[in-house]
Amino acid sequence: MHLLSSAVRVQPIWRSGALRPAARQHAQRRRLGRRLEAGRGALSRQGLAHPFPADAGFANPEVYQYLEGEGIKYAIRLPANRVLQERIGYLLKRPVGRPSLDVRRSYANFTYQAGSWTKPRRIVAKVEWHPSELYPRVGFIITNMARPPENVVTFYNKRGTCEQWIKEGKGAIRWTRLSCHSFAANAVRLQLHALAYNLGNFLRTLATPEPIKDWSLTSLKERLIKIGAKVVSHGRYVAFQMAEVSIPRNLFAEILRLIAELRPSPIASTA
């Protein structure tokens, strides 16, 4: 999740034991509150609000109450149950006629209160009938947004972007290779992997020219960072001789120029 910069994407949080995502959420909620408060401070100056999407691991009444108390809009995936299925039973009947070659989507909107909730909340349901599948795909989202059901689902689906970031980190950084024997060592190793990922994304976001702005982290690593070079030392300078197979000379110079522009300009002396 990122709130202040699109270049800072991941921050790993380690927990001991085989726990489900929603377990021991008190520390996560405190950390989330600080991060959301900082994000809202930056966004409120622009007249914007930052809603919160999350998967079913955060489908917890304590999370709903916390977000509502902070005035934060949310859209959280809700696990299906018999009561929810009955509320949309009319959408679960196979459409009459020849099967369509396109995906048929239907939406429902209703209020629901589970036994552990203190009040009813809005539920948005989406039902998809796919041409080659016998049963529909059903999803439920709990939300306090006032948007139409289609817009709530569209907003929630955007959280899939962070799943792609995680997948990219696994492929490019190999941050799942945690072979140390101690928990603390693996935690440090994961933090270093996340730091490498964020630094690589900083490079891609802030210092890549137009021809390579769409490169993946894997391409940047293999064609820009992990390339062979010959070091030639002279009396007054050191030269790095690199092949132009992956990165031409002018493109490499442009990357160095963009990196140099990130440095703050020196403060002029008033003396």
NORZIHU-V832861 format. One record per residue. N is the residue number from 1. RES is the residue in one letter. SS is DSSP state (H for helix, E for strand, - for the rest). NEAR is the number of other C-alpha atoms within 8 Angstrom. D_CENTER is the distance of its C-alpha to the mean C-alpha in Angstrom with 2 decimals. Layout:
n = (N,N)
res = (RES,RES)
ss = (SS,SS)
near = (NEAR,NEAR)
d_center = (D_CENTER,D_CENTER)
//
This chain:
n = (1,2,3,4,5,6,7,8,9,10,11,12,13,14,15,16,17,18,19,20,21,22,23,24,25,26,27,28,29,30,31,32,33,34,35,36,37,38,39,40,41,42,43,44,45,46,47,48,49,50,51,52,53,54,55,56,57,58,59,60,61,62,63,64,65,66,67,68,69,70,71,72,73,74,75,76,77,78,79,80,81,82,83,84,85,86,87,88,89,90,91,92,93,94,95,96,97,98,99,100,101,102,103,104,105,106,107,108,109,110,111,112,113,114,115,116,117,118,119,120,121,122,123,124,125,126,127,128,129,130,131,132,133,134,135,136,137,138,139,140,141,142,143,144,145,146,147,148,149,150,151,152,153,154,155,156,157,158,159,160,161,162,163,164,165,166,167,168,169,170,171,172,173,174,175,176,177,178,179,180,181,182,183,184,185,186,187,188,189,190,191,192,193,194,195,196,197,198,199,200,201,202,203,204,205,206,207,208,209,210,211,212,213,214,215,216,217,218,219,220,221,222,223,224,225,226,227,228,229,230,231,232,233,234,235,236,237,238,239,240,241,242,243,244,245,246,247,248,249,250,251,252,253,254,255,256,257,258,259,260,261,262,263,264,265,266,267,268,269,270,271)
res = (M,H,L,L,S,S,A,V,R,V,Q,P,I,W,R,S,G,A,L,R,P,A,A,R,Q,H,A,Q,R,R,R,L,G,R,R,L,E,A,G,R,G,A,L,S,R,Q,G,L,A,H,P,F,P,A,D,A,G,F,A,N,P,E,V,Y,Q,Y,L,E,G,E,G,I,K,Y,A,I,R,L,P,A,N,R,V,L,Q,E,R,I,G,Y,L,L,K,R,P,V,G,R,P,S,L,D,V,R,R,S,Y,A,N,F,T,Y,Q,A,G,S,W,T,K,P,R,R,I,V,A,K,V,E,W,H,P,S,E,L,Y,P,R,V,G,F,I,I,T,N,M,A,R,P,P,E,N,V,V,T,F,Y,N,K,R,G,T,C,E,Q,W,I,K,E,G,K,G,A,I,R,W,T,R,L,S,C,H,S,F,A,A,N,A,V,R,L,Q,L,H,A,L,A,Y,N,L,G,N,F,L,R,T,L,A,T,P,E,P,I,K,D,W,S,L,T,S,L,K,E,R,L,I,K,I,G,A,K,V,V,S,H,G,R,Y,V,A,F,Q,M,A,E,V,S,I,P,R,N,L,F,A,E,I,L,R,L,I,A,E,L,R,P,S,P,I,A,S,T,A)
ss = (-,-,-,-,-,-,-,-,-,-,-,-,-,-,-,-,-,-,-,-,-,-,-,-,H,H,H,H,H,H,H,H,H,H,H,H,H,H,H,H,H,H,H,H,-,-,-,-,-,-,-,E,E,E,-,H,H,H,-,-,H,H,H,H,H,H,H,H,H,-,-,-,-,E,E,E,E,E,-,-,-,H,H,H,H,H,H,-,H,H,H,-,-,-,-,-,-,-,-,-,-,-,-,E,E,E,E,E,E,E,E,E,-,-,-,-,-,-,-,-,E,E,E,E,E,E,E,E,E,-,-,-,-,-,-,-,E,E,E,E,E,E,E,-,-,-,-,-,H,H,H,H,H,H,H,H,H,-,-,H,H,H,H,H,H,H,H,H,H,H,H,H,-,-,-,-,-,-,-,-,-,-,H,H,H,H,H,H,H,H,H,H,H,H,H,H,H,H,H,H,H,H,H,H,H,H,-,-,-,H,H,H,-,-,-,-,H,H,H,H,H,H,H,H,H,-,-,-,E,E,E,E,E,-,-,-,-,E,E,E,E,E,-,-,-,-,-,-,H,H,H,H,H,H,H,H,H,H,H,H,H,-,-,-,-,-,-,-,-,-,-)
near = (6,8,8,8,7,7,8,10,11,9,7,7,4,5,5,5,4,4,7,6,6,9,6,6,7,6,7,8,9,8,8,8,8,8,9,10,8,9,11,11,8,9,11,9,7,6,6,8,7,10,8,8,10,12,9,9,9,11,13,8,8,6,10,9,8,8,11,9,7,6,6,10,12,13,16,14,13,11,8,8,6,6,6,8,9,7,6,10,8,5,8,8,6,6,5,4,4,4,6,7,5,6,9,8,8,8,10,9,9,7,8,8,9,6,4,5,8,5,5,9,10,11,12,15,13,12,13,11,12,9,9,4,7,4,5,10,7,8,11,12,12,13,13,9,8,4,6,6,11,7,8,13,11,8,10,11,7,7,10,7,7,9,8,8,9,9,8,10,11,10,8,9,10,9,10,6,5,8,5,7,6,6,7,6,9,12,9,8,9,12,10,8,11,12,8,9,10,12,8,10,11,11,9,11,9,8,11,12,9,5,5,7,9,5,9,6,11,9,9,11,10,9,10,10,7,7,8,6,8,7,8,8,7,7,4,4,6,8,8,8,8,8,8,7,5,7,10,8,7,6,9,9,8,10,11,9,8,11,10,7,7,6,6,5,4,4,4,4,4,3,2)
d_center = (4.70,7.10,10.29,12.98,12.07,9.80,11.22,10.09,6.60,7.46,10.33,12.04,14.28,17.33,19.48,22.81,23.86,22.46,20.82,18.78,15.34,17.14,20.03,21.13,18.72,21.05,19.71,16.08,17.24,19.15,16.34,14.10,17.22,17.80,14.38,14.65,18.27,17.66,15.14,17.68,20.44,19.09,18.24,21.49,23.49,22.27,23.05,19.49,17.68,14.06,13.55,11.39,9.90,9.95,11.41,15.08,14.88,14.95,17.78,20.26,22.89,22.50,18.90,20.22,23.10,21.20,18.89,22.02,24.06,21.75,21.84,18.12,17.37,15.19,14.56,14.34,15.30,18.89,20.73,23.76,27.27,30.79,31.07,28.00,29.24,32.63,31.38,30.18,32.96,34.28,31.12,31.27,34.60,34.61,35.46,39.13,40.26,39.20,35.58,33.53,32.05,28.99,26.38,27.68,25.29,26.57,25.18,26.69,26.48,28.30,28.49,28.42,29.21,28.76,31.37,29.29,28.19,30.34,30.04,29.07,25.65,24.49,23.24,21.99,22.75,22.08,24.52,24.37,27.48,27.01,30.24,30.45,29.41,31.88,29.71,27.10,23.40,22.92,19.97,20.24,18.08,19.41,19.03,21.08,20.39,23.44,21.92,23.47,22.11,20.94,18.88,17.33,16.33,15.00,12.81,11.57,10.99,8.50,5.91,6.83,5.19,2.17,5.77,7.29,6.08,7.50,10.30,10.99,11.44,13.71,15.64,16.13,16.27,17.46,15.97,17.22,20.74,21.80,25.52,26.94,29.25,28.19,25.15,25.14,25.37,22.40,20.37,21.48,20.83,17.16,16.87,18.64,16.36,13.29,15.63,16.58,13.13,12.53,16.14,15.82,13.02,15.35,18.09,16.45,15.39,18.58,21.32,21.40,24.16,23.95,25.15,22.30,19.39,17.76,18.30,15.81,15.59,18.14,20.48,20.28,21.07,23.89,25.41,25.08,24.61,26.36,29.45,33.05,35.17,38.74,39.57,42.88,44.36,47.03,49.00,46.94,43.55,41.23,40.08,37.18,38.16,35.31,35.59,34.41,33.36,29.58,29.50,32.59,34.27,33.51,29.78,29.64,31.64,29.27,26.33,28.57,29.52,25.99,25.36,28.67,27.83,24.99,27.75,29.22,32.66,35.54,37.17,40.59,43.45,45.53,48.61)
//
